[in-house]
Amino acid sequence: MESPDVIIVGAGIIGCSVAHELARRHLRVLALDRQEPGKEASWAAAGMLTPAAESSEAQPLVPFANASMALYPQFVEQIEQTSGMPAGYRRGGALEVFFGSGADERLREWLTRLRAAGFTPQTLNAAELRGMEPALAEDAAAGAYLPDEGSVDNRLLTKAVAKAAEREGVEFRVGDAVTRIATSGARVTGVETQRERLAAGRVVIAAGCYTAQIEGAERYAPTIPARGQMAALRPSSMPLRHVVRGPSYLVPRGDGRLLVGATVEHAGFEKVTTAAGIGGLLNDAVRMVPGLAGAPIVETWCGLRPDTPDHLPVLGPADIEGLWFATGHFRNGILLAPATARALGEWITEGKTSLPLEAFSAMRFAQKSQSVSG
């Protein structure tokens, strides 16, 4: 490759999606990662596609999440056609289920929050829940159906996006961590790795939880890792047709596995599964679907999600010309990949974006840091 137009630091689902988008816009793109593309948080996810906010803190994310959800069918079609690989995309909807005493009250509270954000889930009583999912526990007392939700096999998708990017001309270099953003005055000039200095007039930081370890990036994106443990079961026959969320969540896969997730733990960069973490998930799974008690455990794993102080992504330009961020997606990297790629593609090539990103400015933490130091 000639000198790249853009260097992307990080080759998970976000970095690969941005790389693919920029290459399609006729830019020469070099993507860097400390290891094989897609083997960090993207590999460890469950692949749920749910734009509904999980908490009040996540409400600012809803418009952007809805925009990304709307882009997903086209995104998957394009990636599968270019890569020649499947993405495991499923559009069967999802169930939110409340068990035991107080289920109706908890459902009402959940519905109030979702309806305030513009969602219109279909409420279900106990009989209707078991009509849709007969394997649910007998005390599955109330719930709701969200027909527009779905899931994707994140491992398949990330491989496909990396292959599609490569076929569009993106060059990947792996096994060498970026340590510093190189600048001259108020302009970016490239990056430094553990082994070399690479020049480019535009740099996109998409390094996930490792972003804050890059000198020059920590001021804009003070990311920290949030460990998520998960397990996969292989029941003799798949007991569920939909993604089911309750005390934990259950995600059916096309290969016969049923994913159980996930913990959220701030345990630093310690990427290990624990007895308490996996044990709690398995207890929840059997609590939700008693027939899973005898299902073999075929895999346990964990990943490090990129969290930020306000749990929202860091997206867009910094106050250094040519420096861009696409990181901090926390629990939503798989869902937000299409819209993040579209936004960065528009911003970098057109100077503006049509997507709702005001809440995710790359300057919000830098401005707080300046006000504190001042």
Secondary structure, 3 states (H helix, E strand, C coil): CCCCCEEEECCCHHHHHHHHHHHHCCCCEEEEECCCCCCCHHHHCCCEECCCCCCHHHHHHHHHHHHHHHHHHHHHHHHHHHHCCCCCCECCCEEEEEECCCHHHHHHHHHHHHHHCCCCCEEEEHHHHHHHCCCCCCCEEEEEEECCCEECCHHHHHHHHHHHHHHCCCEEEECCCEEEEEEECCEEEEEEECCCEEECCEEEECCHHHHHHCECCCCCCCCEEEEEEEEEECCCCCCCCCEEECCCEEEECCCCCEEEECCCECCCCCCCCCHHHHHHHHHHHHHHCHHHHHCCEEEEEEEEEEECCCCCCEEEECCCECEEEEECCCCCHHHHHHHHHHHHHHHHHHCCCCCCCHHHECCHHHHHHHHHHC
